[in-house]
Amino acid sequence: MTIYFETGSSTTSLSSDDLRQALAETFQKLGRPKKALLLPPDHTRLFSRAGEITSLCYEMLGDAVADIMPALGTHSPMKPQQLEHMFPGVPLDLFRPHRWRDDVVTLGTVPAEYVSKVTDGLYNRPWKAQVNKLLRDGGHDLLFSIGQVVPHEVIGMANYNKNIFVGTGGAEGINESHYLSAVYGIEQTLGRANTPLRQILNYAQDQFCGDLPLLYALTVIQQMPDGALHTRGLYIGDDHETFFKAAELAHEVNITHLEKPPQHVVAYLDPSEFKSTWLGNKAIYRTRLAIADGGRLTILGPAVEEFGEDGEIDRLIRRYGYRTKSEIVELVKQHEDLAANPSAAAHLVHGSPENRFEVVYAAGKLSAEEIRSVGYTPGDINALMARYNTAGLTDGWHKDVDGSEFYYIQNPALGLWQATLTS
């Protein structure tokens, strides 16, 4: 097991030439592949620089790049214009869609005893390690997974083999992974590297992926208060240590510790990135450890037009709404449609403020009635965008028009905010 390239610190800022050199060193040590499958994230991870790294791989390897499969998970397939924007210079005929309900194979099953052990007995079902069949059957001599390590609500720190088992995973594996993490607890998961789900995925990789030529490139990105992005680290390797080194740096640069819990947080959802609450609720996940009890979260989502990116999940969100964990667990026991879609149930848990703070959701393309029906307070997107001039705001504390204080976050997907909560 090898780390082929590593660099990173809280003051590092990697350029495009740095990324190109890192890949050149890696391919020199590893050997030039004959047939590579690249596995970047989709456009919802636009700021990860995975698109740029993918383009550089194509530039350097040429025809050896046989296939590129964005690790969609349950997300909608990327549109041609999104592919062109995120992966400049890469021919569109190289891209393969991942169909998470259909095109998957099961590599093995993590036993229930192990799942129970790592979840402290809270979840005791076996977990299927599923991947897109192209990974197993495509005849590639390199499976290059590319992405960003950043705090995450389901697994603690995103990416690494989550990009494989969830990003190119199947319905059973995705559903169970999300739900077992929700049952374990989002507050016990956020920002932590060695979570129960991570241990399960690592077990699956160790036990079932020995014949897969996996390699990982992991970036660590920090967004500054003025919006500037710096690539603080890049780690390329094929083992767990590659991930844990990246996660250590992400913990340092992607978690903001506030001196006090805000009574009001305003979070902006960039229209190019967020079109659903399925994605946009990162504003809830990443701020819930900071917001004061009885406080308020205002979400500005001008392009939010749906709840779930998948038709069935959208229906389930509309039917059941965002409720407390205890309520959702009971509903899963009572209703077959929700029990058949545990990832949707997990999302409903994660998107609930647990009656601790108010969520004002200003969705540009959903009605007030729709927002209210799922448990949030509707907000007028035009009035709130006028009140909070996102073009002129930087991350941090600001005075509202009524003299009160609010904390602004321009991209909740790029970090995690924590404070000592008070009642």
C-alpha positions as CSV (number, residue, x, y, z in Angstrom):
1,M,0.0,0.0,0.0
2,T,1.5,3.3,-1.1
3,I,1.2,7.0,-0.9
4,Y,2.6,8.2,-4.3
5,F,2.4,12.0,-3.6
6,E,1.5,14.1,-0.6
7,T,1.7,17.7,0.2
8,G,-0.3,20.0,2.5
9,S,-0.4,22.5,5.2
10,S,-2.7,25.3,6.4
11,T,-0.7,27.8,4.4
12,T,-0.1,25.8,1.2
13,S,-1.8,27.1,-2.0
14,L,-1.4,24.7,-4.9
15,S,-1.5,26.0,-8.5
16,S,-2.5,24.2,-11.7
17,D,1.2,23.5,-12.4
18,D,1.5,21.9,-8.9
19,L,-1.4,19.6,-9.7
20,R,0.2,18.7,-13.1
21,Q,3.5,18.0,-11.5
22,A,1.9,15.8,-8.8
23,L,0.2,13.7,-11.4
24,A,3.4,13.4,-13.4
25,E,5.2,12.1,-10.4
26,T,2.4,9.7,-9.6
27,F,2.3,8.2,-13.1
28,Q,6.1,8.0,-13.2
29,K,6.1,5.9,-10.0
30,L,3.0,3.9,-10.7
31,G,3.5,3.4,-14.4
32,R,1.4,4.6,-17.3
33,P,-1.9,2.8,-17.4
34,K,-3.1,1.1,-20.6
35,K,-6.8,1.5,-19.8
36,A,-7.9,3.9,-17.1
37,L,-11.4,4.7,-15.6
38,L,-11.6,8.1,-14.0
39,L,-14.1,8.5,-11.1
40,P,-14.5,12.2,-10.3
41,P,-17.4,13.7,-8.4
42,D,-20.2,15.5,-10.2
43,H,-20.9,19.2,-10.5
44,T,-22.2,19.4,-6.9
45,R,-18.4,19.2,-6.0
46,L,-17.5,21.9,-8.5
47,F,-15.0,23.5,-6.2
48,S,-13.1,20.4,-5.4
49,R,-10.7,20.8,-8.4
50,A,-11.5,17.3,-9.3
51,G,-12.7,18.5,-12.7
52,E,-9.4,20.2,-13.3
53,I,-7.5,17.0,-12.2
54,T,-9.6,14.9,-14.5
55,S,-8.9,17.2,-17.4
56,L,-5.1,17.1,-16.6
57,C,-5.3,13.3,-16.6
58,Y,-6.8,13.3,-20.0
59,E,-4.2,15.8,-21.2
60,M,-1.4,13.6,-19.9
61,L,-2.7,10.1,-20.6
62,G,-4.7,10.7,-23.8
63,D,-6.2,7.5,-25.2
64,A,-5.3,5.6,-22.1
65,V,-8.3,7.3,-20.5
66,A,-11.0,4.9,-21.8
67,D,-13.9,5.9,-19.5
68,I,-14.9,8.7,-17.1
69,M,-17.8,8.1,-14.7
70,P,-18.9,10.9,-12.5
71,A,-19.7,9.4,-9.1
72,L,-23.3,10.6,-9.0
73,G,-24.6,8.4,-6.1
74,T,-28.3,9.3,-6.2
75,H,-27.8,12.6,-8.0
76,S,-29.2,13.4,-11.4
77,P,-26.9,12.7,-14.4
78,M,-24.8,15.6,-15.5
79,K,-26.0,17.6,-18.5
80,P,-23.6,18.2,-21.4
81,Q,-23.1,21.9,-20.5
82,Q,-22.2,20.9,-17.0
83,L,-19.7,18.3,-18.2
84,E,-18.1,20.9,-20.5
85,H,-17.9,23.4,-17.7
86,M,-16.5,21.1,-15.1
87,F,-14.2,19.0,-17.4
88,P,-12.8,21.4,-20.0
89,G,-11.2,19.8,-23.0
90,V,-12.4,16.3,-22.3
91,P,-14.5,14.7,-25.1
92,L,-18.1,14.1,-24.0
93,D,-18.1,10.6,-25.5
94,L,-15.8,9.5,-22.7
95,F,-18.4,10.0,-20.0
96,R,-20.5,7.2,-18.7
97,P,-23.6,7.8,-16.5
98,H,-23.9,5.9,-13.2
99,R,-27.4,4.3,-12.8
100,W,-27.5,3.5,-9.1
101,R,-30.7,1.5,-9.3
102,D,-29.6,-0.8,-12.2
103,D,-25.9,-0.9,-13.2
104,V,-24.4,-2.4,-10.0
105,V,-22.8,-5.5,-8.7
106,T,-22.2,-6.7,-5.1
107,L,-18.6,-7.3,-4.3
108,G,-19.3,-8.7,-0.9
109,T,-21.2,-8.2,2.4
110,V,-19.9,-6.7,5.6
111,P,-21.3,-9.0,8.3
112,A,-23.9,-7.7,10.7
113,E,-21.6,-8.5,13.7
114,Y,-19.0,-6.0,12.4
115,V,-21.7,-3.4,11.7
116,S,-23.1,-3.8,15.2
117,K,-19.6,-3.6,16.7
118,V,-18.6,-0.3,15.1
119,T,-22.1,1.3,15.7
120,D,-22.0,0.4,19.4
121,G,-25.0,-1.9,18.8
122,L,-27.3,0.8,17.4
123,Y,-27.4,-0.9,14.0
124,N,-27.1,-4.7,13.4
125,R,-27.8,-5.4,9.8
126,P,-25.2,-6.6,7.2
127,W,-24.1,-4.0,4.6
128,K,-23.7,-4.8,0.9
129,A,-20.6,-3.4,-0.8
130,Q,-21.9,-2.5,-4.2
131,V,-20.2,-0.7,-7.1
132,N,-21.0,0.1,-10.7
133,K,-20.3,-3.0,-12.8
134,L,-17.9,-1.1,-15.0
135,L,-15.4,-1.0,-12.1
136,R,-15.3,-4.7,-11.8
137,D,-15.9,-5.8,-15.4
138,G,-14.4,-3.0,-17.5
139,G,-10.9,-4.5,-17.9
140,H,-9.2,-1.3,-16.6
141,D,-5.7,-1.4,-15.1
142,L,-6.4,1.9,-13.2
143,L,-9.5,3.0,-11.4
144,F,-8.6,6.6,-10.4
145,S,-11.0,8.1,-7.8
146,I,-10.7,11.9,-7.6
147,G,-12.3,14.2,-5.1
148,Q,-12.2,16.4,-2.0
149,V,-12.0,15.6,1.7
150,V,-14.3,17.9,3.5
151,P,-16.6,17.6,6.6
152,H,-19.7,15.5,5.7
153,E,-23.0,14.6,7.4
154,V,-23.1,10.9,6.5
155,I,-19.6,9.8,6.9
156,G,-17.8,12.5,8.9
157,M,-15.2,13.4,6.3
158,A,-16.2,13.0,2.6
159,N,-14.5,11.1,-0.2
160,Y,-11.9,8.4,-0.4
161,N,-13.8,5.0,-0.7
162,K,-17.1,6.8,-0.2
163,N,-16.6,7.9,-3.8
164,I,-16.6,4.2,-4.8
165,F,-19.2,2.5,-2.5
166,V,-21.6,5.4,-2.5
167,G,-20.7,7.6,-5.5
168,T,-20.8,4.5,-7.8
169,G,-22.8,2.4,-5.4
170,G,-26.1,0.7,-5.6
171,A,-29.5,1.2,-4.0
172,E,-29.0,-1.2,-1.2
173,G,-25.6,-0.1,-0.2
174,I,-26.4,3.6,-0.5
175,N,-29.7,3.3,1.4
176,E,-28.2,1.3,4.3
177,S,-25.1,3.4,4.6
178,H,-27.1,6.6,4.9
179,Y,-29.7,5.2,7.3
180,L,-27.2,3.5,9.7
181,S,-25.3,6.8,9.9
182,A,-28.5,8.7,10.7
183,V,-29.5,6.2,13.4
184,Y,-26.0,6.5,14.8
185,G,-26.3,10.3,14.9
186,I,-25.3,13.3,12.8
187,E,-23.8,15.2,15.7
188,Q,-21.6,12.2,16.5
189,T,-20.5,12.0,12.9
190,L,-19.8,15.5,11.4
191,G,-16.2,16.3,10.9
192,R,-14.8,13.0,12.3
193,A,-12.6,10.8,10.2
194,N,-12.9,7.4,11.7
195,T,-16.7,7.1,12.0
196,P,-18.6,3.8,12.0
197,L,-19.5,4.1,8.3
198,R,-15.9,4.9,7.4
199,Q,-14.8,1.7,9.3
200,I,-17.4,-0.3,7.4
201,L,-16.2,1.1,4.0
202,N,-12.6,0.5,4.9
203,Y,-13.5,-3.1,5.9
204,A,-15.2,-3.6,2.5
205,Q,-12.2,-2.2,0.6
206,D,-9.8,-4.4,2.5
207,Q,-11.9,-7.5,2.1
208,F,-13.5,-7.2,-1.3
209,C,-11.4,-4.9,-3.5
210,G,-8.1,-6.7,-3.6
211,D,-8.4,-7.2,-7.4
212,L,-9.5,-3.7,-8.2
213,P,-6.6,-1.3,-9.3
214,L,-7.8,1.6,-7.1
215,L,-6.0,4.8,-6.7
216,Y,-7.2,8.0,-4.9
217,A,-6.4,11.7,-5.4
218,L,-7.7,13.7,-2.5
219,T,-7.8,17.5,-2.4
220,V,-8.3,19.7,0.7
221,I,-9.8,23.1,-0.2
222,Q,-10.2,26.1,2.1
223,Q,-12.5,29.0,1.3
224,M,-11.4,32.3,2.8
225,P,-13.9,34.8,4.2
226,D,-13.6,36.9,1.0
227,G,-14.5,33.9,-1.1
228,A,-11.1,33.0,-2.3
229,L,-10.3,29.3,-2.6
230,H,-7.0,27.8,-1.8
231,T,-6.0,24.2,-2.4
232,R,-4.3,23.4,0.9
233,G,-3.4,19.8,0.2
234,L,-3.2,17.0,-2.3
235,Y,-2.7,13.3,-1.4
236,I,-2.5,10.6,-4.0
237,G,-2.3,6.9,-2.9
238,D,-4.1,3.6,-2.6
239,D,-4.4,3.1,1.2
240,H,-6.2,4.3,4.3
241,E,-3.3,6.5,5.4
242,T,-3.8,8.6,2.3
243,F,-7.3,9.5,3.4
244,F,-6.4,10.0,7.1
245,K,-3.6,12.5,6.2
246,A,-6.0,14.4,4.0
247,A,-8.7,14.3,6.7
248,E,-6.3,15.6,9.4
249,L,-5.6,18.7,7.2
250,A,-9.3,19.1,6.4
251,H,-10.2,19.1,10.1
252,E,-7.7,21.9,10.5
253,V,-8.8,24.2,7.7
254,N,-12.4,23.3,7.0
255,I,-13.9,23.6,10.5
256,T,-14.7,27.0,11.8
257,H,-14.9,27.4,15.6
258,L,-17.1,30.3,16.6
259,E,-16.6,32.1,19.9
260,K,-20.3,32.1,20.5
261,P,-23.4,30.3,18.9
262,P,-25.2,32.6,16.5
263,Q,-28.8,33.4,17.1
264,H,-29.1,33.8,13.3
265,V,-27.2,32.2,10.4
266,V,-27.7,33.2,6.8
267,A,-26.4,30.6,4.3
268,Y,-26.3,31.1,0.5
269,L,-26.8,28.3,-2.1
270,D,-25.0,29.1,-5.3
271,P,-27.4,28.6,-8.2
272,S,-24.8,26.7,-10.2
273,E,-24.5,24.1,-7.5
274,F,-27.8,23.8,-5.6
275,K,-31.1,23.1,-7.2
276,S,-32.7,20.8,-4.6
277,T,-33.1,20.6,-0.8
278,W,-31.4,17.1,-1.2
279,L,-28.2,19.1,-1.9
280,G,-29.1,22.5,-0.4
281,N,-29.7,21.1,3.1
282,K,-25.9,21.1,3.6
283,A,-26.8,24.5,4.9
284,I,-28.6,22.7,7.8
285,Y,-26.1,19.9,8.2
286,R,-23.0,22.0,8.4
287,T,-24.3,24.8,10.7
288,R,-26.3,22.7,13.2
289,L,-23.4,22.4,15.6
290,A,-23.2,26.2,15.7
291,I,-26.7,27.6,15.8
292,A,-28.0,28.6,19.3
293,D,-31.0,26.8,20.7
294,G,-34.0,28.8,19.7
295,G,-32.1,30.4,16.9
296,R,-32.8,30.8,13.2
297,L,-31.2,29.6,10.0
298,T,-32.1,31.5,6.8
299,I,-31.3,29.7,3.6
300,L,-31.1,31.7,0.4
301,G,-31.6,29.2,-2.5
302,P,-32.6,31.1,-5.6
303,A,-32.3,28.1,-7.9
304,V,-33.9,25.5,-5.6
305,E,-36.7,23.9,-7.6
306,E,-37.2,20.4,-6.1
307,F,-36.8,18.4,-2.9
308,G,-35.2,15.2,-4.1
309,E,-33.1,14.7,-7.2
310,D,-34.6,11.3,-7.7
311,G,-38.4,11.2,-8.5
312,E,-39.2,8.7,-5.8
313,I,-37.2,10.4,-3.1
314,D,-38.8,13.7,-4.0
315,R,-42.2,12.1,-3.5
316,L,-41.1,10.7,-0.1
317,I,-39.8,14.1,1.1
318,R,-43.1,15.7,0.1
319,R,-45.1,13.0,1.8
320,Y,-43.3,12.7,5.2
321,G,-41.4,16.0,5.6
322,Y,-38.3,16.8,7.7
323,R,-39.0,15.4,11.1
324,T,-37.1,14.5,14.2
325,K,-35.0,11.3,14.3
326,S,-37.4,9.5,16.6
327,E,-40.4,10.4,14.4
328,I,-38.7,9.2,11.2
329,V,-37.5,5.9,12.8
330,E,-41.1,5.2,13.8
331,L,-42.4,6.1,10.3
332,V,-39.8,3.7,8.8
333,K,-41.3,0.9,10.9
334,Q,-44.9,1.9,9.8
335,H,-44.6,2.6,6.1
336,E,-43.3,0.3,3.4
337,D,-42.4,3.0,0.9
338,L,-40.1,4.8,3.4
339,A,-38.7,1.6,4.7
340,A,-37.8,0.7,1.1
341,N,-35.8,4.0,0.7
342,P,-33.6,4.3,3.8
343,S,-31.4,7.0,2.3
344,A,-34.5,9.2,1.9
345,A,-35.3,8.5,5.6
346,A,-31.8,9.4,6.5
347,H,-32.1,12.6,4.6
348,L,-35.2,13.6,6.4
349,V,-33.4,13.0,9.8
350,H,-30.4,15.0,8.7
351,G,-32.5,17.9,7.4
352,S,-34.5,18.3,10.6
353,P,-33.5,20.9,13.1
354,E,-34.8,18.5,15.8
355,N,-37.1,21.3,17.0
356,R,-34.1,23.2,18.3
357,F,-33.9,26.1,15.8
358,E,-36.1,27.5,13.0
359,V,-35.3,27.0,9.3
360,V,-36.4,29.8,7.0
361,Y,-36.1,28.4,3.5
362,A,-36.2,30.9,0.6
363,A,-36.4,28.6,-2.4
364,G,-36.6,30.5,-5.6
365,K,-38.6,27.9,-7.5
366,L,-40.7,26.2,-4.8
367,S,-43.9,27.7,-3.4
368,A,-44.4,28.8,0.1
369,E,-47.0,26.0,0.5
370,E,-44.5,23.4,-0.7
371,I,-41.8,24.7,1.8
372,R,-44.3,24.8,4.7
373,S,-45.5,21.3,3.9
374,V,-42.1,19.7,4.6
375,G,-41.7,21.4,7.9
376,Y,-39.8,24.6,7.1
377,T,-40.8,28.3,7.3
378,P,-41.1,29.7,3.8
379,G,-39.1,32.8,3.0
380,D,-39.5,35.4,0.2
381,I,-36.4,34.9,-2.0
382,N,-36.6,38.3,-3.6
383,A,-37.0,40.2,-0.4
384,L,-34.3,38.3,1.4
385,M,-31.8,38.5,-1.5
386,A,-32.4,42.3,-1.4
387,R,-31.9,42.3,2.4
388,Y,-28.8,40.2,2.3
389,N,-26.6,41.3,-0.6
390,T,-24.6,38.2,-1.2
391,A,-22.3,39.9,-3.6
392,G,-21.1,42.2,-0.9
393,L,-21.0,39.9,2.1
394,T,-18.1,37.9,3.4
395,D,-18.1,34.9,5.7
396,G,-18.5,36.0,9.3
397,W,-20.5,38.3,11.6
398,H,-22.7,41.2,10.2
399,K,-25.3,43.6,11.4
400,D,-28.8,43.1,10.1
401,V,-31.1,46.0,9.0
402,D,-32.9,45.8,12.3
403,G,-29.7,46.1,14.3
404,S,-29.5,42.4,15.2
405,E,-26.5,40.2,14.5
406,F,-26.2,37.4,12.0
407,Y,-23.4,35.1,10.8
408,Y,-23.1,34.7,7.0
409,I,-21.9,31.6,5.1
410,Q,-21.4,31.9,1.4
411,N,-21.0,28.2,0.7
412,P,-22.0,25.7,3.4
413,A,-20.7,22.8,1.4
414,L,-17.1,23.8,1.9
415,G,-16.9,23.6,5.7
416,L,-18.3,22.9,9.1
417,W,-19.2,25.5,11.7
418,Q,-19.1,24.7,15.4
419,A,-19.8,26.6,18.6
420,T,-20.5,25.8,22.3
421,L,-24.3,25.6,22.2
422,T,-26.3,27.3,24.9
423,S,-29.9,26.9,25.8
